Amino acid sequence: MFETLFKGLRSVLSWFSVTAMLIMLALTFGQVVTRYFFGWTPEWSEELARFLFVWVVFLGSALIMGESGHLAVEFVPSHFKGTKFGKILGLVINLAGYVFVTLLLVQGAKMTKIMTFQLSPGMNLPMSYVYAVIPVSCVLMLLYLVKDTIRLCKGFGEVPGQVIED
């Protein structure tokens, strides 16, 4: 059941990221064309491209976390891979992830709430719409961290070289 949920989540995040990036590309190209040929650029287009970029970065971070693709120093963990110490180290690394993502979630939620009063100049949208991606992506990152922690905890009962059948 959880694998289906995570596959669906990955599909939605991938679809959103690709679509948003295509829209950003079209908006930026349109800005260049209108500036070059007509001497003006719609004020909302640059703002929308910037807001989409923020959403792509944060949701893309959640997507990458789900694939264990974040930049990491792998020398020590890979050196102890498959050992009990390596598994404990993996849990400590996940714990650090929980602390960071939880801190980001709390502060992002505060920022989202604070920014409700401010409107964007070009599109006249509450800035909380832009900042809302921070807590949303943090919740997704926490889901992926829980999944990874469960995977690590399942590995504690294994004997090296033993094959566990599902």
N, C-alpha and C positions, 0 to 999 in steps of 0.2 A: 504494500500500500504506500509506504513512504517513498519507495523508488519511483512509483508512478507520479507522486506529488513532486518529487525533485526533477523528474524528466519534464513534466509539464511546466514547472517553474523555470527551468533552463530554457525551454522553448519560448516561453513568453518573454523572458529577459533578452534572449538573443533576437527575437523578432522586434522588440521595442528598440533595442540598440541599433540594429541595422536600419530600421525605418527612420529613427531620429537622426542618424548620421546622413542618410540620403536627403532628408529634409534640410539639414544644416548645409549640405553641399549645394542643394538647389537654391537656398536662400542666399548663400555667399556668392554663388555665381550670378544670381539675379541682382545682387547689390553692385557687383562689378559692372554688369551690363548697363544697369540704369544710371549709374554714376558716370560711366564713360560716354554713353549715347545721349542721355537726357540731362546730365548735370545734377541729378538729385537721387536720393535713396530713401525709400520708405523708412521712417524712423522705427517702426515696429519690427522690421526684418532683422536688423542687427541684434535687437534685444531678444527676439525669439530664438535666434541661432545661439546666442549666449546661454539662454535658459535651457535649451535642449542639450547643450554641451555639458552643463552642470548635471543634468539628469543622467546623461549617458555615462559620465565619469562615475557617479555614485552607484548606479544600477550595474554598470560594468564591473565595478569593484566587487559587488555581491556575486555576480556571475563568475568572476575569476576565482573568488574565494571558494565557490562550490566546486571548482575544478582543481583546487590546490595549486593555482597558478601564480599566486602573489610572489613578489620578489622576496627571497629569503636567503639567509646564509645557511647553506646545506652541508658544510664541511663536517661539523660535529654530529648533527643528526644522521647523516648518511654513514658516517664512520661506525656508529653504534646501531645501525638498522638491524632489526631482528633480535636484538638482545633485550633483556628486561630493562636495563638502563635506558636504552633507546626508546622504549615504550613510555617509560616514566618521563623522559625528556620531551616526548611528543605531547604528553598531557600537560607538562609545565608550559610548553609553547602555546597550547590551546588555552590554558588558563590566562596567559598574558593577552591572548586574543580576546577572551571574554572581558577582561578588564578594559582594554582599549575600546572595544566596540560598545560596551555598556556606557562608558564615559562619553563616547561620541553620541550615543542614543540620547542620553539625558541632556547633554548640552545642545544637541540638534533640536530636540523637542522644545527646549526653552527658547532657542533662537526662532523656531517656527512660530511659536506663540507670540513672541515679542514683535515679530515683523508683520503681524496681521494689519497693523495700522498703515504701514507704508505701501504706497502704490508705485508700480513701475512707471517710469515716465513715458515710455513709448506705447505700451499696450494697456496701461491703466489697470493692471492686475495687482492684487495683493501680493507682496513679496513673499508671503508665507507659502504661496504655491510653489515657489522656487525652492525654498528651504525645506519644504515637506519631504523632499527626497532623502534628506539625511536620516530622519528616524525610520522611514520606509526601508531604505537600504540596510540600515543597522539591524532591523528585525530579520531581514533576509540573511544577513551575515551570521546572526546568532543561530538561525535555523541550520545553516551549513556547519557552524562550529559544533552544534549539538550532534549533528550527523557524524562529523569526524571524531568527536569524543566517544560516541557509541562504538564506532569502528575500532578505535584504539583500545577501549575497555574490553571489547570482545577478544582482542589479541592477547590479553593477559593470561588466559587459561591455556593457551596453545603451547605445546612443546616444540622447540625448533625442529623443523624437518617433518613435523606431523601434518597430515593433510586432513582438514576439517571439511566434511561434506555438509551442504545446506539442506 
